[in-house]
Amino acid sequence: MKLLIAVVQDKDSNRLIEALGEGNFKTTKLASTGGFLKEGNTTLMIGCDDDYVEDALDIIRDNCSQREQMVAPISPMGGNADSYIPRPVKVEVGGATVFVLPVESFFQF
């Protein structure tokens, strides 16, 4: 058995959870915050048998697209202003970061 931990952008989470449900994958949703853009994201915990890991990864891949977004930079507070760019910049957001972990045992009470 494996535990997939998928960190996805909030905009992709509802569509992904629905698709995982249609694929008979049980999912636990956790609210989380990203480090770089300081935006909300969603962390999903998905437990599945070893034989179905690739199926789950395909569903995640199909429902979490990467896209470009304009982001206003945060001004440096007391930091070095030499590298501060005062205008919005384009960054790539979306997609998914997935960790696949072995599960030694599983209990449901």
VMD Tcl script that builds the backbone (N, CA, C; Angstrom):
set m [mol new atoms 327]
animate dup $m
set s [atomselect $m all]
$s set {name element resname resid chain x y z} {
  {N N MET 1 A 0.845 -1.185 0.000}
  {CA C MET 1 A 0.000 0.000 0.000}
  {C C MET 1 A 0.885 1.242 0.000}
  {N N LYS 2 A 0.375 2.297 -0.627}
  {CA C LYS 2 A 1.095 3.568 -0.714}
  {C C LYS 2 A 0.201 4.707 -0.239}
  {N N LEU 3 A 0.856 5.753 0.232}
  {CA C LEU 3 A 0.184 7.004 0.565}
  {C C LEU 3 A 0.725 8.061 -0.379}
  {N N LEU 4 A -0.153 8.657 -1.160}
  {CA C LEU 4 A 0.230 9.760 -2.038}
  {C C LEU 4 A -0.136 11.053 -1.335}
  {N N ILE 5 A 0.816 11.953 -1.225}
  {CA C ILE 5 A 0.566 13.283 -0.679}
  {C C ILE 5 A 0.740 14.253 -1.847}
  {N N ALA 6 A -0.369 14.841 -2.271}
  {CA C ALA 6 A -0.362 15.726 -3.435}
  {C C ALA 6 A -0.644 17.158 -2.989}
  {N N VAL 7 A 0.256 18.068 -3.312}
  {CA C VAL 7 A 0.070 19.493 -3.027}
  {C C VAL 7 A -0.327 20.153 -4.345}
  {N N VAL 8 A -1.553 20.707 -4.363}
  {CA C VAL 8 A -2.080 21.296 -5.591}
  {C C VAL 8 A -2.601 22.695 -5.305}
  {N N GLN 9 A -2.732 23.483 -6.346}
  {CA C GLN 9 A -3.270 24.831 -6.189}
  {C C GLN 9 A -4.769 24.747 -5.900}
  {N N ASP 10 A -5.273 25.644 -5.062}
  {CA C ASP 10 A -6.691 25.640 -4.691}
  {C C ASP 10 A -7.611 25.591 -5.909}
  {N N LYS 11 A -7.239 26.277 -6.969}
  {CA C LYS 11 A -8.080 26.335 -8.169}
  {C C LYS 11 A -8.270 24.959 -8.802}
  {N N ASP 12 A -7.345 24.049 -8.580}
  {CA C ASP 12 A -7.425 22.711 -9.169}
  {C C ASP 12 A -8.035 21.680 -8.222}
  {N N SER 13 A -8.172 22.013 -6.955}
  {CA C SER 13 A -8.490 20.995 -5.952}
  {C C SER 13 A -9.877 20.371 -6.120}
  {N N ASN 14 A -10.923 21.171 -6.329}
  {CA C ASN 14 A -12.269 20.604 -6.435}
  {C C ASN 14 A -12.395 19.658 -7.625}
  {N N ARG 15 A -11.859 20.068 -8.760}
  {CA C ARG 15 A -11.901 19.229 -9.957}
  {C C ARG 15 A -11.135 17.926 -9.717}
  {N N LEU 16 A -9.981 18.033 -9.060}
  {CA C LEU 16 A -9.171 16.845 -8.798}
  {C C LEU 16 A -9.864 15.899 -7.824}
  {N N ILE 17 A -10.432 16.429 -6.753}
  {CA C ILE 17 A -11.120 15.592 -5.767}
  {C C ILE 17 A -12.290 14.850 -6.414}
  {N N GLU 18 A -13.018 15.538 -7.270}
  {CA C GLU 18 A -14.135 14.894 -7.973}
  {C C GLU 18 A -13.631 13.775 -8.884}
  {N N ALA 19 A -12.563 14.028 -9.622}
  {CA C ALA 19 A -12.012 13.010 -10.525}
  {C C ALA 19 A -11.465 11.813 -9.748}
  {N N LEU 20 A -10.812 12.068 -8.614}
  {CA C LEU 20 A -10.316 10.967 -7.790}
  {C C LEU 20 A -11.473 10.137 -7.244}
  {N N GLY 21 A -12.568 10.795 -6.862}
  {CA C GLY 21 A -13.753 10.082 -6.385}
  {C C GLY 21 A -14.346 9.187 -7.459}
  {N N GLU 22 A -14.396 9.708 -8.695}
  {CA C GLU 22 A -14.904 8.910 -9.806}
  {C C GLU 22 A -14.014 7.691 -10.063}
  {N N GLY 23 A -12.728 7.819 -9.735}
  {CA C GLY 23 A -11.793 6.703 -9.888}
  {C C GLY 23 A -11.741 5.802 -8.664}
  {N N ASN 24 A -12.667 6.012 -7.722}
  {CA C ASN 24 A -12.756 5.218 -6.483}
  {C C ASN 24 A -11.548 5.362 -5.570}
  {N N PHE 25 A -10.932 6.538 -5.580}
  {CA C PHE 25 A -9.833 6.829 -4.655}
  {C C PHE 25 A -10.392 7.646 -3.499}
  {N N LYS 26 A -10.160 7.185 -2.298}
  {CA C LYS 26 A -10.586 7.923 -1.106}
  {C C LYS 26 A -9.534 8.985 -0.810}
  {N N THR 27 A -9.993 10.195 -0.532}
  {CA C THR 27 A -9.095 11.339 -0.401}
  {C C THR 27 A -9.402 12.124 0.859}
  {N N THR 28 A -8.350 12.557 1.548}
  {CA C THR 28 A -8.494 13.466 2.678}
  {C C THR 28 A -7.884 14.803 2.275}
  {N N LYS 29 A -8.649 15.874 2.458}
  {CA C LYS 29 A -8.227 17.216 2.040}
  {C C LYS 29 A -7.742 18.007 3.242}
  {N N LEU 30 A -6.563 18.625 3.098}
  {CA C LEU 30 A -5.998 19.490 4.130}
  {C C LEU 30 A -5.731 20.862 3.517}
  {N N ALA 31 A -6.113 21.917 4.214}
  {CA C ALA 31 A -5.795 23.269 3.755}
  {C C ALA 31 A -4.338 23.559 4.111}
  {N N SER 32 A -3.629 24.179 3.204}
  {CA C SER 32 A -2.226 24.514 3.455}
  {C C SER 32 A -1.897 25.820 2.738}
  {N N THR 33 A -0.721 26.339 2.995}
  {CA C THR 33 A -0.286 27.592 2.379}
  {C C THR 33 A 1.054 27.385 1.714}
  {N N GLY 34 A 1.181 27.890 0.488}
  {CA C GLY 34 A 2.426 27.759 -0.253}
  {C C GLY 34 A 3.485 28.709 0.258}
  {N N GLY 35 A 4.724 28.359 0.013}
  {CA C GLY 35 A 5.830 29.160 0.513}
  {C C GLY 35 A 6.197 30.331 -0.377}
  {N N PHE 36 A 6.273 30.124 -1.681}
  {CA C PHE 36 A 6.792 31.160 -2.574}
  {C C PHE 36 A 5.801 32.300 -2.772}
  {N N LEU 37 A 4.564 31.970 -3.147}
  {CA C LEU 37 A 3.579 33.019 -3.423}
  {C C LEU 37 A 2.711 33.336 -2.214}
  {N N LYS 38 A 2.869 32.608 -1.137}
  {CA C LYS 38 A 2.091 32.810 0.086}
  {C C LYS 38 A 0.589 32.701 -0.189}
  {N N GLU 39 A 0.214 31.852 -1.141}
  {CA C GLU 39 A -1.177 31.656 -1.496}
  {C C GLU 39 A -1.657 30.327 -0.944}
  {N N GLY 40 A -2.969 30.224 -0.779}
  {CA C GLY 40 A -3.538 28.971 -0.314}
  {C C GLY 40 A -3.378 27.875 -1.341}
  {N N ASN 41 A -3.130 26.681 -0.857}
  {CA C ASN 41 A -3.140 25.516 -1.711}
  {C C ASN 41 A -3.796 24.387 -0.941}
  {N N THR 42 A -3.915 23.259 -1.550}
  {CA C THR 42 A -4.575 22.121 -0.942}
  {C C THR 42 A -3.627 20.941 -0.940}
  {N N THR 43 A -3.554 20.270 0.191}
  {CA C THR 43 A -2.773 19.046 0.287}
  {C C THR 43 A -3.752 17.889 0.405}
  {N N LEU 44 A -3.626 16.918 -0.489}
  {CA C LEU 44 A -4.497 15.752 -0.496}
  {C C LEU 44 A -3.704 14.528 -0.069}
  {N N MET 45 A -4.298 13.743 0.805}
  {CA C MET 45 A -3.710 12.464 1.190}
  {C C MET 45 A -4.570 11.374 0.549}
  {N N ILE 46 A -3.924 10.534 -0.250}
  {CA C ILE 46 A -4.631 9.522 -1.021}
  {C C ILE 46 A -3.982 8.170 -0.730}
  {N N GLY 47 A -4.724 7.265 -0.159}
  {CA C GLY 47 A -4.216 5.924 0.092}
  {C C GLY 47 A -4.664 4.993 -1.009}
  {N N CYS 48 A -3.748 4.156 -1.515}
  {CA C CYS 48 A -4.142 3.207 -2.555}
  {C C CYS 48 A -3.186 2.013 -2.585}
  {N N ASP 49 A -3.668 0.930 -3.176}
  {CA C ASP 49 A -2.835 -0.246 -3.360}
  {C C ASP 49 A -1.733 0.079 -4.364}
  {N N ASP 50 A -0.629 -0.636 -4.253}
  {CA C ASP 50 A 0.521 -0.401 -5.139}
  {C C ASP 50 A 0.134 -0.436 -6.619}
  {N N ASP 51 A -0.795 -1.333 -6.974}
  {CA C ASP 51 A -1.184 -1.507 -8.377}
  {C C ASP 51 A -1.904 -0.291 -8.957}
  {N N TYR 52 A -2.416 0.600 -8.096}
  {CA C TYR 52 A -3.219 1.730 -8.570}
  {C C TYR 52 A -2.520 3.084 -8.456}
  {N N VAL 53 A -1.254 3.071 -8.083}
  {CA C VAL 53 A -0.516 4.336 -7.941}
  {C C VAL 53 A -0.456 5.085 -9.267}
  {N N GLU 54 A -0.137 4.390 -10.344}
  {CA C GLU 54 A -0.041 5.057 -11.652}
  {C C GLU 54 A -1.380 5.624 -12.093}
  {N N ASP 55 A -2.476 4.911 -11.780}
  {CA C ASP 55 A -3.815 5.424 -12.122}
  {C C ASP 55 A -4.084 6.729 -11.376}
  {N N ALA 56 A -3.744 6.773 -10.098}
  {CA C ALA 56 A -3.938 7.990 -9.310}
  {C C ALA 56 A -3.074 9.125 -9.849}
  {N N LEU 57 A -1.829 8.821 -10.191}
  {CA C LEU 57 A -0.931 9.851 -10.737}
  {C C LEU 57 A -1.454 10.384 -12.067}
  {N N ASP 58 A -2.036 9.510 -12.894}
  {CA C ASP 58 A -2.614 9.960 -14.168}
  {C C ASP 58 A -3.770 10.930 -13.928}
  {N N ILE 59 A -4.613 10.635 -12.941}
  {CA C ILE 59 A -5.736 11.515 -12.630}
  {C C ILE 59 A -5.219 12.867 -12.138}
  {N N ILE 60 A -4.204 12.847 -11.291}
  {CA C ILE 60 A -3.617 14.100 -10.797}
  {C C ILE 60 A -3.023 14.891 -11.956}
  {N N ARG 61 A -2.281 14.214 -12.812}
  {CA C ARG 61 A -1.644 14.866 -13.970}
  {C C ARG 61 A -2.675 15.494 -14.890}
  {N N ASP 62 A -3.807 14.800 -15.096}
  {CA C ASP 62 A -4.842 15.292 -16.014}
  {C C ASP 62 A -5.638 16.469 -15.455}
  {N N ASN 63 A -5.647 16.650 -14.140}
  {CA C ASN 63 A -6.501 17.668 -13.532}
  {C C ASN 63 A -5.754 18.838 -12.900}
  {N N CYS 64 A -4.455 18.824 -12.929}
  {CA C CYS 64 A -3.666 19.909 -12.329}
  {C C CYS 64 A -2.735 20.485 -13.388}
  {N N SER 65 A -3.204 21.517 -14.056}
  {CA C SER 65 A -2.422 22.089 -15.146}
  {C C SER 65 A -1.551 23.237 -14.665}
  {N N GLN 66 A -0.405 23.375 -15.315}
  {CA C GLN 66 A 0.459 24.518 -15.033}
  {C C GLN 66 A 0.024 25.681 -15.913}
  {N N ARG 67 A 0.115 26.886 -15.372}
  {CA C ARG 67 A -0.261 28.083 -16.114}
  {C C ARG 67 A 0.554 29.261 -15.606}
  {N N GLU 68 A 0.557 30.337 -16.380}
  {CA C GLU 68 A 1.289 31.532 -15.971}
  {C C GLU 68 A 0.327 32.501 -15.295}
  {N N GLN 69 A 0.850 33.228 -14.313}
  {CA C GLN 69 A 0.028 34.180 -13.552}
  {C C GLN 69 A 0.888 35.406 -13.256}
  {N N MET 70 A 0.259 36.570 -13.337}
  {CA C MET 70 A 0.953 37.803 -12.983}
  {C C MET 70 A 0.885 37.966 -11.470}
  {N N VAL 71 A 2.035 38.237 -10.848}
  {CA C VAL 71 A 2.111 38.356 -9.399}
  {C C VAL 71 A 2.795 39.666 -9.048}
  {N N ALA 72 A 2.170 40.414 -8.136}
  {CA C ALA 72 A 2.793 41.640 -7.636}
  {C C ALA 72 A 3.804 41.242 -6.567}
  {N N PRO 73 A 5.050 41.648 -6.708}
  {CA C PRO 73 A 6.054 41.267 -5.720}
  {C C PRO 73 A 5.817 41.941 -4.370}
  {N N ILE 74 A 6.238 41.272 -3.332}
  {CA C ILE 74 A 6.137 41.812 -1.982}
  {C C ILE 74 A 7.354 42.706 -1.738}
  {N N SER 75 A 7.111 43.923 -1.245}
  {CA C SER 75 A 8.230 44.833 -1.021}
  {C C SER 75 A 9.089 44.341 0.142}
  {N N PRO 76 A 10.386 44.545 0.055}
  {CA C PRO 76 A 11.266 44.085 1.123}
  {C C PRO 76 A 11.116 44.967 2.358}
  {N N MET 77 A 10.844 44.362 3.479}
  {CA C MET 77 A 10.718 45.095 4.741}
  {C C MET 77 A 12.044 45.018 5.482}
  {N N GLY 78 A 12.806 46.045 5.407}
  {CA C GLY 78 A 14.077 46.073 6.106}
  {C C GLY 78 A 15.158 45.233 5.435}
  {N N GLY 79 A 14.828 44.655 4.298}
  {CA C GLY 79 A 15.807 43.820 3.606}
  {C C GLY 79 A 16.551 44.620 2.555}
  {N N ASN 80 A 17.253 43.935 1.705}
  {CA C ASN 80 A 18.014 44.554 0.646}
  {C C ASN 80 A 17.083 44.935 -0.496}
  {N N ALA 81 A 16.939 46.189 -0.788}
  {CA C ALA 81 A 16.050 46.669 -1.841}
  {C C ALA 81 A 16.715 46.637 -3.214}
  {N N ASP 82 A 18.000 46.247 -3.299}
  {CA C ASP 82 A 18.696 46.217 -4.587}
  {C C ASP 82 A 18.050 45.253 -5.570}
  {N N SER 83 A 17.523 44.117 -5.085}
  {CA C SER 83 A 16.954 43.110 -5.976}
  {C C SER 83 A 15.439 43.217 -6.088}
  {N N TYR 84 A 14.837 44.220 -5.476}
  {CA C TYR 84 A 13.381 44.382 -5.506}
  {C C TYR 84 A 12.945 44.881 -6.875}
  {N N ILE 85 A 11.942 44.197 -7.453}
  {CA C ILE 85 A 11.388 44.588 -8.747}
  {C C ILE 85 A 10.002 45.180 -8.470}
  {N N PRO 86 A 9.778 46.469 -8.704}
  {CA C PRO 86 A 8.533 47.132 -8.311}
  {C C PRO 86 A 7.345 46.890 -9.239}
  {N N ARG 87 A 7.425 45.989 -10.183}
  {CA C ARG 87 A 6.300 45.752 -11.089}
  {C C ARG 87 A 5.929 44.261 -11.071}
  {N N PRO 88 A 4.687 43.965 -11.449}
  {CA C PRO 88 A 4.262 42.563 -11.462}
  {C C PRO 88 A 5.131 41.727 -12.406}
  {N N VAL 89 A 5.320 40.478 -12.026}
  {CA C VAL 89 A 6.104 39.561 -12.850}
  {C C VAL 89 A 5.262 38.327 -13.149}
  {N N LYS 90 A 5.583 37.669 -14.253}
  {CA C LYS 90 A 4.889 36.451 -14.646}
  {C C LYS 90 A 5.588 35.261 -14.010}
  {N N VAL 91 A 4.824 34.417 -13.320}
  {CA C VAL 91 A 5.382 33.199 -12.723}
  {C C VAL 91 A 4.517 32.015 -13.135}
  {N N GLU 92 A 5.121 30.837 -13.136}
  {CA C GLU 92 A 4.390 29.626 -13.457}
  {C C GLU 92 A 3.786 29.066 -12.178}
  {N N VAL 93 A 2.482 28.817 -12.199}
  {CA C VAL 93 A 1.780 28.273 -11.037}
  {C C VAL 93 A 1.010 27.027 -11.471}
  {N N GLY 94 A 0.480 26.329 -10.518}
  {CA C GLY 94 A -0.323 25.155 -10.811}
  {C C GLY 94 A 0.518 23.906 -10.861}
  {N N GLY 95 A -0.038 22.908 -11.486}
  {CA C GLY 95 A 0.629 21.618 -11.479}
  {C C GLY 95 A 0.431 20.961 -10.126}
  {N N ALA 96 A 1.216 19.978 -9.839}
  {CA C ALA 96 A 1.095 19.274 -8.560}
  {C C ALA 96 A 2.463 18.783 -8.137}
  {N N THR 97 A 2.670 18.751 -6.838}
  {CA C THR 97 A 3.848 18.114 -6.263}
  {C C THR 97 A 3.322 16.907 -5.502}
  {N N VAL 98 A 3.803 15.718 -5.875}
  {CA C VAL 98 A 3.266 14.485 -5.295}
  {C C VAL 98 A 4.393 13.681 -4.664}
  {N N PHE 99 A 4.174 13.270 -3.436}
  {CA C PHE 99 A 5.095 12.385 -2.724}
  {C C PHE 99 A 4.414 11.020 -2.620}
  {N N VAL 100 A 5.137 9.956 -2.931}
  {CA C VAL 100 A 4.602 8.605 -2.813}
  {C C VAL 100 A 5.380 7.909 -1.704}
  {N N LEU 101 A 4.655 7.530 -0.644}
  {CA C LEU 101 A 5.283 6.950 0.535}
  {C C LEU 101 A 4.767 5.529 0.780}
  {N N PRO 102 A 5.634 4.636 1.218}
  {CA C PRO 102 A 5.163 3.291 1.559}
  {C C PRO 102 A 4.376 3.336 2.868}
  {N N VAL 103 A 3.350 2.513 2.974}
  {CA C VAL 103 A 2.544 2.430 4.187}
  {C C VAL 103 A 2.789 1.060 4.812}
  {N N GLU 104 A 3.314 1.071 6.010}
  {CA C GLU 104 A 3.592 -0.185 6.711}
  {C C GLU 104 A 2.319 -0.849 7.178}
  {N N SER 105 A 1.398 -0.060 7.707}
  {CA C SER 105 A 0.116 -0.603 8.138}
  {C C SER 105 A -0.932 0.499 8.069}
  {N N PHE 106 A -2.190 0.078 8.049}
  {CA C PHE 106 A -3.309 1.004 7.904}
  {C C PHE 106 A -4.431 0.529 8.816}
  {N N PHE 107 A -4.995 1.436 9.597}
  {CA C PHE 107 A -6.075 1.104 10.521}
  {C C PHE 107 A -7.216 2.080 10.301}
  {N N GLN 108 A -8.429 1.571 10.305}
  {CA C GLN 108 A -9.605 2.441 10.189}
  {C C GLN 108 A -10.558 2.042 11.295}
  {N N PHE 109 A -10.832 2.949 12.221}
  {CA C PHE 109 A -11.665 2.652 13.390}
  {C C PHE 109 A -13.012 3.313 13.256}
}
mol reanalyze $m
mol bondsrecalc $m
mol representation Tube
mol addrep $m
